[in-house]
Amino acid sequence: MPPARLRQGRHTGGGSSPFQEELLEGIIESVDEFYSANLGQDIRRGLRENASRGFYSIGRAPYGFHKVPVRDGAKTRYKLEPEPEDSISVKVSSQITSFVFVYCCHNCPLCS
């Protein structure tokens, strides 16, 4: 990230021409673009690393699962575990699945 004095337009030096101001603005935009792209890569790399270690790090757990906190050094991370077989969501899910398979028309995209 460029120093605050550059981002706020307060740079050291004497008077500046419009060309120098445009050049400085272009340099700042280039640094900002590089910083943003680099940050995106770092975030994707971190998410991939967490997933490869078995941790779940994005939002709510999918339907039929719940997040379980796990200590990882000084941090608390989460792993996914399926809901118990006697939970309401699993019962409803299996009933809906059974209904779809029994009463399907066999011409839908699921059966093809």
N, CA, C and O atoms as a Tinker XYZ file with bonds, in Angstrom:
   448  protein
     1  N      0.851000   -1.165000    0.000000    73     2
     2  CA     0.000000    0.000000    0.000000    64     1     3
     3  C      0.897000    1.228000    0.000000    63     2     4     5
     4  O      1.856000    1.277000    0.770000    81     3
     5  N      0.617000    2.224000   -0.839000    73     3     6
     6  CA     1.464000    3.410000   -0.860000    64     5     7
     7  C      1.324000    4.199000    0.437000    63     6     8     9
     8  O      0.300000    4.122000    1.115000    81     7
     9  N      2.356000    4.953000    0.771000    73     7    10
    10  CA     2.281000    5.758000    1.989000    64     9    11
    11  C      1.081000    6.702000    1.960000    63    10    12    13
    12  O      0.632000    7.129000    0.896000    81    11
    13  N      0.572000    7.017000    3.151000    73    11    14
    14  CA    -0.632000    7.849000    3.269000    64    13    15
    15  C     -0.425000    9.227000    2.643000    63    14    16    17
    16  O     -1.353000    9.795000    2.067000    81    15
    17  N      0.785000    9.760000    2.754000    73    15    18
    18  CA     1.011000   11.104000    2.210000    64    17    19
    19  C      0.834000   11.124000    0.693000    63    18    20    21
    20  O      0.459000   12.152000    0.129000    81    19
    21  N      1.109000    9.967000    0.011000    73    19    22
    22  CA     0.904000    9.906000   -1.430000    64    21    23
    23  C     -0.569000    9.701000   -1.766000    63    22    24    25
    24  O     -1.088000   10.307000   -2.703000    81    23
    25  N     -1.237000    8.847000   -1.001000    73    23    26
    26  CA    -2.638000    8.552000   -1.282000    64    25    27
    27  C     -3.525000    9.775000   -1.073000    63    26    28    29
    28  O     -4.544000    9.926000   -1.747000    81    27
    29  N     -3.148000   10.633000   -0.158000    73    27    30
    30  CA    -3.959000   11.808000    0.120000    64    29    31
    31  C     -3.550000   12.994000   -0.738000    63    30    32    33
    32  O     -4.095000   14.087000   -0.590000    81    31
    33  N     -2.608000   12.786000   -1.620000    73    31    34
    34  CA    -2.216000   13.845000   -2.536000    64    33    35
    35  C     -1.213000   14.816000   -1.931000    63    34    36    37
    36  O     -0.896000   15.831000   -2.552000    81    35
    37  N     -0.706000   14.533000   -0.739000    73    35    38
    38  CA     0.278000   15.420000   -0.117000    64    37    39
    39  C      1.648000   14.786000   -0.288000    63    38    40    41
    40  O      2.098000   14.035000    0.577000    81    39
    41  N      2.295000   15.075000   -1.366000    73    39    42
    42  CA     3.621000   14.532000   -1.588000    64    41    43
    43  C      4.646000   15.633000   -1.342000    63    42    44    45
    44  O      4.352000   16.822000   -1.465000    81    43
    45  N      5.836000   15.211000   -0.998000    73    43    46
    46  CA     6.880000   16.181000   -0.719000    64    45    47
    47  C      7.428000   16.722000   -2.026000    63    46    48    49
    48  O      7.355000   16.058000   -3.061000    81    47
    49  N      7.952000   17.871000   -1.981000    73    47    50
    50  CA     8.532000   18.474000   -3.170000    64    49    51
    51  C      7.887000   19.822000   -3.437000    63    50    52    53
    52  O      6.918000   20.207000   -2.781000    81    51
    53  N      8.431000   20.520000   -4.395000    73    51    54
    54  CA     7.933000   21.846000   -4.739000    64    53    55
    55  C      6.659000   21.763000   -5.559000    63    54    56    57
    56  O      5.895000   20.805000   -5.443000    81    55
    57  N      6.440000   22.754000   -6.372000    73    55    58
    58  CA     5.257000   22.776000   -7.222000    64    57    59
    59  C      5.304000   21.640000   -8.217000    63    58    60    61
    60  O      6.384000   21.178000   -8.587000    81    59
    61  N      4.169000   21.195000   -8.644000    73    59    62
    62  CA     4.135000   20.086000   -9.592000    64    61    63
    63  C      3.277000   20.475000  -10.797000    63    62    64    65
    64  O      2.311000   21.231000  -10.695000    81    63
    65  N      3.671000   19.935000  -11.909000    73    63    66
    66  CA     2.938000   20.208000  -13.141000    64    65    67
    67  C      1.794000   19.196000  -13.280000    63    66    68    69
    68  O      1.782000   18.176000  -12.591000    81    67
    69  N      0.849000   19.473000  -14.155000    73    67    70
    70  CA    -0.235000   18.504000  -14.383000    64    69    71
    71  C      0.289000   17.144000  -14.840000    63    70    72    73
    72  O     -0.294000   16.111000  -14.511000    81    71
    73  N      1.395000   17.142000  -15.605000    73    71    74
    74  CA     1.981000   15.885000  -16.041000    64    73    75
    75  C      2.466000   15.061000  -14.850000    63    74    76    77
    76  O      2.233000   13.854000  -14.785000    81    75
    77  N      3.141000   15.723000  -13.907000    73    75    78
    78  CA     3.638000   15.014000  -12.723000    64    77    79
    79  C      2.486000   14.465000  -11.894000    63    78    80    81
    80  O      2.576000   13.361000  -11.356000    81    79
    81  N      1.406000   15.228000  -11.789000    73    79    82
    82  CA     0.248000   14.761000  -11.021000    64    81    83
    83  C     -0.383000   13.543000  -11.685000    63    82    84    85
    84  O     -0.768000   12.592000  -11.004000    81    83
    85  N     -0.491000   13.569000  -13.019000    73    83    86
    86  CA    -1.046000   12.414000  -13.736000    64    85    87
    87  C     -0.153000   11.190000  -13.577000    63    86    88    89
    88  O     -0.641000   10.074000  -13.396000    81    87
    89  N      1.162000   11.405000  -13.646000    73    87    90
    90  CA     2.110000   10.309000  -13.488000    64    89    91
    91  C      1.987000    9.705000  -12.098000    63    90    92    93
    92  O      1.933000    8.485000  -11.944000    81    91
    93  N      1.942000   10.562000  -11.094000    73    91    94
    94  CA     1.820000   10.092000   -9.716000    64    93    95
    95  C      0.503000    9.337000   -9.527000    63    94    96    97
    96  O      0.479000    8.294000   -8.874000    81    95
    97  N     -0.576000    9.847000  -10.083000    73    95    98
    98  CA    -1.879000    9.177000   -9.986000    64    97    99
    99  C     -1.825000    7.808000  -10.658000    63    98   100   101
   100  O     -2.380000    6.844000  -10.131000    81    99
   101  N     -1.164000    7.707000  -11.818000    73    99   102
   102  CA    -1.030000    6.433000  -12.515000    64   101   103
   103  C     -0.226000    5.423000  -11.708000    63   102   104   105
   104  O     -0.567000    4.241000  -11.662000    81   103
   105  N      0.843000    5.897000  -11.072000    73   103   106
   106  CA     1.669000    5.002000  -10.245000    64   105   107
   107  C      0.855000    4.485000   -9.067000    63   106   108   109
   108  O      0.897000    3.294000   -8.758000    81   107
   109  N      0.114000    5.370000   -8.409000    73   107   110
   110  CA    -0.704000    4.970000   -7.267000    64   109   111
   111  C     -1.768000    3.961000   -7.697000    63   110   112   113
   112  O     -2.009000    2.983000   -6.990000    81   111
   113  N     -2.405000    4.184000   -8.843000    73   111   114
   114  CA    -3.409000    3.241000   -9.341000    64   113   115
   115  C     -2.783000    1.879000   -9.627000    63   114   116   117
   116  O     -3.385000    0.847000   -9.329000    81   115
   117  N     -1.581000    1.867000  -10.200000    73   115   118
   118  CA    -0.898000    0.602000  -10.489000    64   117   119
   119  C     -0.567000   -0.152000   -9.208000    63   118   120   121
   120  O     -0.750000   -1.367000   -9.138000    81   119
   121  N     -0.083000    0.557000   -8.199000    73   119   122
   122  CA     0.234000   -0.073000   -6.915000    64   121   123
   123  C     -1.041000   -0.612000   -6.278000    63   122   124   125
   124  O     -1.036000   -1.722000   -5.747000    81   123
   125  N     -2.129000    0.147000   -6.320000    73   123   126
   126  CA    -3.402000   -0.314000   -5.761000    64   125   127
   127  C     -3.897000   -1.564000   -6.472000    63   126   128   129
   128  O     -4.382000   -2.493000   -5.826000    81   127
   129  N     -3.780000   -1.598000   -7.805000    73   127   130
   130  CA    -4.230000   -2.760000   -8.573000    64   129   131
   131  C     -3.399000   -3.992000   -8.216000    63   130   132   133
   132  O     -3.943000   -5.083000   -8.049000    81   131
   133  N     -2.075000   -3.814000   -8.099000    73   131   134
   134  CA    -1.199000   -4.918000   -7.720000    64   133   135
   135  C     -1.551000   -5.419000   -6.328000    63   134   136   137
   136  O     -1.621000   -6.628000   -6.106000    81   135
   137  N     -1.773000   -4.510000   -5.389000    73   135   138
   138  CA    -2.111000   -4.872000   -4.018000    64   137   139
   139  C     -3.407000   -5.671000   -3.983000    63   138   140   141
   140  O     -3.497000   -6.673000   -3.274000    81   139
   141  N     -4.406000   -5.240000   -4.738000    73   139   142
   142  CA    -5.694000   -5.911000   -4.770000    64   141   143
   143  C     -5.567000   -7.321000   -5.351000    63   142   144   145
   144  O     -6.124000   -8.268000   -4.796000    81   143
   145  N     -4.845000   -7.467000   -6.453000    73   143   146
   146  CA    -4.653000   -8.784000   -7.075000    64   145   147
   147  C     -3.882000   -9.707000   -6.138000    63   146   148   149
   148  O     -4.211000  -10.887000   -6.016000    81   147
   149  N     -2.875000   -9.181000   -5.487000    73   147   150
   150  CA    -2.066000   -9.968000   -4.563000    64   149   151
   151  C     -2.901000  -10.415000   -3.361000    63   150   152   153
   152  O     -2.784000  -11.556000   -2.913000    81   151
   153  N     -3.729000   -9.533000   -2.848000    73   151   154
   154  CA    -4.592000   -9.862000   -1.718000    64   153   155
   155  C     -5.566000  -10.973000   -2.104000    63   154   156   157
   156  O     -5.802000  -11.886000   -1.314000    81   155
   157  N     -6.133000  -10.906000   -3.307000    73   155   158
   158  CA    -7.038000  -11.947000   -3.778000    64   157   159
   159  C     -6.356000  -13.303000   -3.850000    63   158   160   161
   160  O     -6.941000  -14.318000   -3.474000    81   159
   161  N     -5.125000  -13.323000   -4.331000    73   159   162
   162  CA    -4.370000  -14.578000   -4.393000    64   161   163
   163  C     -4.105000  -15.128000   -3.004000    63   162   164   165
   164  O     -4.220000  -16.332000   -2.777000    81   163
   165  N     -3.747000  -14.245000   -2.064000    73   163   166
   166  CA    -3.483000  -14.678000   -0.695000    64   165   167
   167  C     -4.732000  -15.278000   -0.054000    63   166   168   169
   168  O     -4.646000  -16.284000    0.650000    81   167
   169  N     -5.886000  -14.668000   -0.296000    73   167   170
   170  CA    -7.135000  -15.169000    0.279000    64   169   171
   171  C     -7.467000  -16.542000   -0.302000    63   170   172   173
   172  O     -7.803000  -17.462000    0.444000    81   171
   173  N     -7.374000  -16.691000   -1.629000    73   171   174
   174  CA    -7.656000  -17.988000   -2.248000    64   173   175
   175  C     -6.685000  -19.060000   -1.754000    63   174   176   177
   176  O     -7.087000  -20.196000   -1.504000    81   175
   177  N     -5.420000  -18.702000   -1.615000    73   175   178
   178  CA    -4.425000  -19.659000   -1.122000    64   177   179
   179  C     -4.756000  -20.093000    0.310000    63   178   180   181
   180  O     -4.634000  -21.272000    0.643000    81   179
   181  N     -5.173000  -19.144000    1.156000    73   179   182
   182  CA    -5.540000  -19.469000    2.533000    64   181   183
   183  C     -6.764000  -20.366000    2.606000    63   182   184   185
   184  O     -6.801000  -21.304000    3.403000    81   183
   185  N     -7.769000  -20.086000    1.779000    73   183   186
   186  CA    -8.970000  -20.928000    1.751000    64   185   187
   187  C     -8.629000  -22.345000    1.283000    63   186   188   189
   188  O     -9.128000  -23.325000    1.836000    81   187
   189  N     -7.767000  -22.445000    0.250000    73   187   190
   190  CA    -7.349000  -23.758000   -0.241000    64   189   191
   191  C     -6.576000  -24.526000    0.830000    63   190   192   193
   192  O     -6.780000  -25.726000    1.012000    81   191
   193  N     -5.690000  -23.826000    1.535000    73   191   194
   194  CA    -4.899000  -24.461000    2.598000    64   193   195
   195  C     -5.812000  -24.977000    3.704000    63   194   196   197
   196  O     -5.646000  -26.103000    4.171000    81   195
   197  N     -6.776000  -24.159000    4.124000    73   195   198
   198  CA    -7.719000  -24.596000    5.161000    64   197   199
   199  C     -8.498000  -25.816000    4.700000    63   198   200   201
   200  O     -8.675000  -26.763000    5.466000    81   199
   201  N     -8.966000  -25.807000    3.457000    73   199   202
   202  CA    -9.738000  -26.935000    2.938000    64   201   203
   203  C     -8.873000  -28.195000    2.872000    63   202   204   205
   204  O     -9.354000  -29.287000    3.176000    81   203
   205  N     -7.606000  -28.060000    2.480000    73   203   206
   206  CA    -6.737000  -29.234000    2.389000    64   205   207
   207  C     -6.452000  -29.827000    3.765000    63   206   208   209
   208  O     -6.148000  -31.015000    3.875000    81   207
   209  N     -6.547000  -29.012000    4.814000    73   207   210
   210  CA    -6.347000  -29.499000    6.189000    64   209   211
   211  C     -7.652000  -29.962000    6.824000    63   210   212   213
   212  O     -7.675000  -30.369000    7.985000    81   211
   213  N     -8.744000  -29.898000    6.052000    73   211   214
   214  CA   -10.019000  -30.412000    6.547000    64   213   215
   215  C    -10.867000  -29.399000    7.275000    63   214   216   217
   216  O    -11.862000  -29.768000    7.899000    81   215
   217  N    -10.503000  -28.128000    7.213000    73   215   218
   218  CA   -11.267000  -27.085000    7.903000    64   217   219
   219  C    -12.272000  -26.453000    6.953000    63   218   220   221
   220  O    -12.036000  -26.366000    5.748000    81   219
   221  N    -13.393000  -26.014000    7.508000    73   219   222
   222  CA   -14.443000  -25.348000    6.744000    64   221   223
   223  C    -14.423000  -23.888000    7.145000    63   222   224   225
   224  O    -14.531000  -23.578000    8.332000    81   223
   225  N    -14.288000  -22.986000    6.191000    73   223   226
   226  CA   -14.081000  -21.590000    6.574000    64   225   227
   227  C    -14.995000  -20.591000    5.885000    63   226   228   229
   228  O    -14.730000  -19.390000    5.939000    81   227
   229  N    -16.076000  -21.051000    5.231000    73   227   230
   230  CA   -16.912000  -20.068000    4.534000    64   229   231
   231  C    -18.364000  -20.187000    4.965000    63   230   232   233
   232  O    -19.079000  -21.074000    4.499000    81   231
   233  N    -18.797000  -19.323000    5.831000    73   231   234
   234  CA   -20.213000  -19.180000    6.164000    64   233   235
   235  C    -20.837000  -20.331000    6.916000    63   234   236   237
   236  O    -20.175000  -21.065000    7.651000    81   235
   237  N    -22.143000  -20.464000    6.706000    73   235   238
   238  CA   -22.914000  -21.484000    7.399000    64   237   239
   239  C    -22.622000  -22.868000    6.843000    63   238   240   241
   240  O    -22.203000  -23.026000    5.696000    81   239
   241  N    -22.856000  -23.861000    7.684000    73   239   242
   242  CA   -22.655000  -25.244000    7.247000    64   241   243
   243  C    -23.737000  -25.628000    6.245000    63   242   244   245
   244  O    -24.864000  -25.143000    6.342000    81   243
   245  N    -23.414000  -26.488000    5.286000    73   243   246
   246  CA   -24.423000  -26.953000    4.338000    64   245   247
   247  C    -25.531000  -27.733000    5.044000    63   246   248   249
   248  O    -25.357000  -28.213000    6.163000    81   247
   249  N    -26.652000  -27.845000    4.376000    73   247   250
   250  CA   -27.798000  -28.550000    4.938000    64   249   251
   251  C    -27.412000  -29.995000    5.269000    63   250   252   253
   252  O    -26.836000  -30.697000    4.438000    81   251
   253  N    -27.733000  -30.428000    6.479000    73   251   254
   254  CA   -27.418000  -31.793000    6.903000    64   253   255
   255  C    -26.092000  -31.911000    7.622000    63   254   256   257
   256  O    -25.712000  -33.008000    8.031000    81   255
   257  N    -25.374000  -30.803000    7.786000    73   255   258
   258  CA   -24.095000  -30.791000    8.483000    64   257   259
   259  C    -24.116000  -29.710000    9.557000    63   258   260   261
   260  O    -24.948000  -28.803000    9.521000    81   259
   261  N    -23.204000  -29.812000   10.504000    73   259   262
   262  CA   -23.010000  -28.732000   11.466000    64   261   263
   263  C    -21.508000  -28.531000   11.677000    63   262   264   265
   264  O    -20.712000  -29.449000   11.479000    81   263
   265  N    -21.140000  -27.325000   12.079000    73   263   266
   266  CA   -19.728000  -26.997000   12.277000    64   265   267
   267  C    -19.326000  -27.335000   13.702000    63   266   268   269
   268  O    -20.051000  -27.046000   14.654000    81   267
   269  N    -18.164000  -27.949000   13.833000    73   267   270
   270  CA   -17.624000  -28.314000   15.134000    64   269   271
   271  C    -16.332000  -27.542000   15.336000    63   270   272   273
   272  O    -15.423000  -27.650000   14.512000    81   271
   273  N    -16.222000  -26.750000   16.427000    73   271   274
   274  CA   -14.982000  -26.001000   16.660000    64   273   275
   275  C    -13.818000  -26.931000   17.010000    63   274   276   277
   276  O    -13.973000  -27.887000   17.771000    81   275
   277  N    -12.654000  -26.628000   16.439000    73   275   278
   278  CA   -11.442000  -27.403000   16.667000    64   277   279
   279  C    -10.317000  -26.417000   16.948000    63   278   280   281
   280  O    -10.171000  -25.428000   16.230000    81   279
   281  N     -9.522000  -26.673000   17.981000    73   279   282
   282  CA    -8.376000  -25.812000   18.281000    64   281   283
   283  C     -7.239000  -26.155000   17.327000    63   282   284   285
   284  O     -6.884000  -27.322000   17.164000    81   283
   285  N     -6.673000  -25.132000   16.700000    73   283   286
   286  CA    -5.538000  -25.284000   15.799000    64   285   287
   287  C     -4.479000  -24.297000   16.262000    63   286   288   289
   288  O     -4.416000  -23.167000   15.777000    81   287
   289  N     -3.659000  -24.723000   17.193000    73   287   290
   290  CA    -2.691000  -23.805000   17.791000    64   289   291
   291  C     -3.423000  -22.768000   18.619000    63   290   292   293
   292  O     -4.153000  -23.113000   19.549000    81   291
   293  N     -3.234000  -21.505000   18.290000    73   291   294
   294  CA    -3.889000  -20.429000   19.021000    64   293   295
   295  C     -5.258000  -20.079000   18.447000    63   294   296   297
   296  O     -6.017000  -19.326000   19.055000    81   295
   297  N     -5.570000  -20.631000   17.271000    73   295   298
   298  CA    -6.822000  -20.284000   16.594000    64   297   299
   299  C     -7.879000  -21.367000   16.788000    63   298   300   301
   300  O     -7.565000  -22.530000   17.040000    81   299
   301  N     -9.131000  -20.957000   16.664000    73   299   302
   302  CA   -10.237000  -21.903000   16.626000    64   301   303
   303  C    -10.738000  -21.974000   15.200000    63   302   304   305
   304  O    -11.136000  -20.962000   14.623000    81   303
   305  N    -10.718000  -23.158000   14.634000    73   303   306
   306  CA   -11.211000  -23.376000   13.280000    64   305   307
   307  C    -12.382000  -24.342000   13.367000    63   306   308   309
   308  O    -12.697000  -24.852000   14.443000    81   307
   309  N    -13.029000  -24.594000   12.227000    73   307   310
   310  CA   -14.210000  -25.445000   12.226000    64   309   311
   311  C    -14.085000  -26.570000   11.218000    63   310   312   313
   312  O    -13.550000  -26.392000   10.123000    81   311
   313  N    -14.596000  -27.749000   11.613000    73   311   314
   314  CA   -14.717000  -28.888000   10.715000    64   313   315
   315  C    -16.190000  -29.219000   10.598000    63   314   316   317
   316  O    -16.978000  -28.918000   11.494000    81   315
   317  N    -16.558000  -29.840000    9.488000    73   315   318
   318  CA   -17.949000  -30.232000    9.276000    64   317   319
   319  C    -18.170000  -31.655000    9.741000    63   318   320   321
   320  O    -17.334000  -32.533000    9.531000    81   319
   321  N    -19.312000  -31.867000   10.377000    73   319   322
   322  CA   -19.746000  -33.209000   10.735000    64   321   323
   323  C    -21.189000  -33.358000   10.305000    63   322   324   325
   324  O    -21.960000  -32.403000   10.395000    81   323
   325  N    -21.576000  -34.555000    9.831000    73   323   326
   326  CA   -22.972000  -34.754000    9.443000    64   325   327
   327  C    -23.879000  -34.689000   10.666000    63   326   328   329
   328  O    -23.469000  -35.017000   11.779000    81   327
   329  N    -25.105000  -34.263000   10.441000    73   327   330
   330  CA   -26.087000  -34.252000   11.514000    64   329   331
   331  C    -26.322000  -35.696000   11.960000    63   330   332   333
   332  O    -26.197000  -36.617000   11.152000    81   331
   333  N    -26.657000  -35.903000   13.226000    73   331   334
   334  CA   -26.959000  -37.267000   13.687000    64   333   335
   335  C    -28.137000  -37.852000   12.901000    63   334   336   337
   336  O    -28.995000  -37.118000   12.411000    81   335
   337  N    -28.164000  -39.168000   12.793000    73   335   338
   338  CA   -29.206000  -39.838000   12.019000    64   337   339
   339  C    -30.605000  -39.557000   12.546000    63   338   340   341
   340  O    -31.573000  -39.603000   11.786000    81   339
   341  N    -30.726000  -39.267000   13.842000    73   339   342
   342  CA   -32.052000  -39.050000   14.409000    64   341   343
   343  C    -32.481000  -37.577000   14.364000    63   342   344   345
   344  O    -33.522000  -37.227000   14.920000    81   343
   345  N    -31.695000  -36.712000   13.712000    73   343   346
   346  CA   -32.069000  -35.299000   13.660000    64   345   347
   347  C    -33.213000  -35.084000   12.675000    63   346   348   349
   348  O    -33.400000  -35.873000   11.749000    81   347
   349  N    -33.958000  -34.037000   12.874000    73   347   350
   350  CA   -35.125000  -33.738000   12.047000    64   349   351
   351  C    -34.710000  -33.489000   10.595000    63   350   352   353
   352  O    -35.381000  -33.961000    9.677000    81   351
   353  N    -33.618000  -32.757000   10.374000    73   351   354
   354  CA   -33.229000  -32.424000    8.997000    64   353   355
   355  C    -32.896000  -33.673000    8.189000    63   354   356   357
   356  O    -33.222000  -33.739000    7.004000    81   355
   357  N    -32.253000  -34.666000    8.805000    73   355   358
   358  CA   -31.920000  -35.893000    8.090000    64   357   359
   359  C    -33.185000  -36.692000    7.800000    63   358   360   361
   360  O    -33.323000  -37.254000    6.713000    81   359
   361  N    -34.110000  -36.750000    8.759000    73   359   362
   362  CA   -35.366000  -37.473000    8.549000    64   361   363
   363  C    -36.170000  -36.851000    7.413000    63   362   364   365
   364  O    -36.654000  -37.556000    6.528000    81   363
   365  N    -36.310000  -35.521000    7.442000    73   363   366
   366  CA   -37.072000  -34.826000    6.403000    64   365   367
   367  C    -36.395000  -34.998000    5.057000    63   366   368   369
   368  O    -37.062000  -35.237000    4.050000    81   367
   369  N    -35.079000  -34.880000    5.032000    73   367   370
   370  CA   -34.332000  -35.024000    3.783000    64   369   371
   371  C    -34.531000  -36.412000    3.193000    63   370   372   373
   372  O    -34.751000  -36.538000    1.988000    81   371
   373  N    -34.459000  -37.451000    4.009000    73   371   374
   374  CA   -34.625000  -38.807000    3.486000    64   373   375
   375  C    -36.065000  -39.044000    3.045000    63   374   376   377
   376  O    -36.300000  -39.772000    2.081000    81   375
   377  N    -37.041000  -38.434000    3.742000    73   375   378
   378  CA   -38.438000  -38.584000    3.327000    64   377   379
   379  C    -38.667000  -37.914000    1.975000    63   378   380   381
   380  O    -39.356000  -38.465000    1.116000    81   379
   381  N    -38.089000  -36.723000    1.784000    73   379   382
   382  CA   -38.238000  -36.017000    0.503000    64   381   383
   383  C    -37.576000  -36.824000   -0.611000    63   382   384   385
   384  O    -38.140000  -36.958000   -1.697000    81   383
   385  N    -36.394000  -37.358000   -0.352000    73   383   386
   386  CA   -35.698000  -38.163000   -1.350000    64   385   387
   387  C    -36.521000  -39.389000   -1.711000    63   386   388   389
   388  O    -36.646000  -39.725000   -2.889000    81   387
   389  N    -37.079000  -40.056000   -0.719000    73   387   390
   390  CA   -37.911000  -41.231000   -0.981000    64   389   391
   391  C    -39.118000  -40.852000   -1.819000    63   390   392   393
   392  O    -39.472000  -41.568000   -2.755000    81   391
   393  N    -39.748000  -39.743000   -1.497000    73   391   394
   394  CA   -40.919000  -39.280000   -2.232000    64   393   395
   395  C    -40.571000  -39.013000   -3.688000    63   394   396   397
   396  O    -41.310000  -39.409000   -4.589000    81   395
   397  N    -39.454000  -38.347000   -3.919000    73   395   398
   398  CA   -39.045000  -38.019000   -5.287000    64   397   399
   399  C    -38.783000  -39.284000   -6.081000    63   398   400   401
   400  O    -39.199000  -39.379000   -7.235000    81   399
   401  N    -38.103000  -40.260000   -5.491000    73   399   402
   402  CA   -37.794000  -41.480000   -6.221000    64   401   403
   403  C    -39.030000  -42.337000   -6.470000    63   402   404   405
   404  O    -39.110000  -42.999000   -7.504000    81   403
   405  N    -39.988000  -42.344000   -5.559000    73   403   406
   406  CA   -41.182000  -43.164000   -5.726000    64   405   407
   407  C    -42.139000  -42.535000   -6.721000    63   406   408   409
   408  O    -42.706000  -43.241000   -7.555000    81   407
   409  N    -42.333000  -41.218000   -6.655000    73   407   410
   410  CA   -43.355000  -40.553000   -7.467000    64   409   411
   411  C    -42.786000  -39.800000   -8.663000    63   410   412   413
   412  O    -43.477000  -38.945000   -9.218000    81   411
   413  N    -41.591000  -40.073000   -9.070000    73   411   414
   414  CA   -40.998000  -39.358000  -10.192000    64   413   415
   415  C    -41.603000  -39.835000  -11.496000    63   414   416   417
   416  O    -42.008000  -40.991000  -11.620000    81   415
   417  N    -41.661000  -38.935000  -12.470000    73   415   418
   418  CA   -42.234000  -39.257000  -13.778000    64   417   419
   419  C    -41.247000  -39.984000  -14.672000    63   418   420   421
   420  O    -41.639000  -40.497000  -15.720000    81   419
   421  N    -39.986000  -40.043000  -14.292000    73   419   422
   422  CA   -38.904000  -40.676000  -15.048000    64   421   423
   423  C    -38.610000  -39.994000  -16.370000    63   422   424   425
   424  O    -37.910000  -40.556000  -17.212000    81   423
   425  N    -39.134000  -38.790000  -16.566000    73   423   426
   426  CA   -38.787000  -37.991000  -17.743000    64   425   427
   427  C    -38.081000  -36.709000  -17.337000    63   426   428   429
   428  O    -37.788000  -35.860000  -18.180000    81   427
   429  N    -37.809000  -36.568000  -16.050000    73   427   430
   430  CA   -37.190000  -35.332000  -15.571000    64   429   431
   431  C    -35.668000  -35.400000  -15.737000    63   430   432   433
   432  O    -35.124000  -36.478000  -15.977000    81   431
   433  N    -34.984000  -34.273000  -15.612000    73   431   434
   434  CA   -33.512000  -34.253000  -15.766000    64   433   435
   435  C    -32.806000  -35.095000  -14.711000    63   434   436   437
   436  O    -31.693000  -35.562000  -14.949000    81   435
   437  N    -33.432000  -35.303000  -13.538000    73   435   438
   438  CA   -32.781000  -36.095000  -12.503000    64   437   439
   439  C    -32.688000  -37.560000  -12.894000    63   438   440   441
   440  O    -31.724000  -38.241000  -12.544000    81   439
   441  N    -33.688000  -38.047000  -13.618000    73   439   442
   442  CA   -33.720000  -39.466000  -13.985000    64   441   443
   443  C    -32.987000  -39.747000  -15.287000    63   442   444   445
   444  O    -32.636000  -40.897000  -15.550000    81   443
   445  N    -32.752000  -38.754000  -16.091000    73   443   446
   446  CA   -32.126000  -38.967000  -17.404000    64   445   447
   447  C    -30.657000  -39.233000  -17.274000    63   446   448
   448  O    -29.975000  -39.434000  -18.279000    81   447
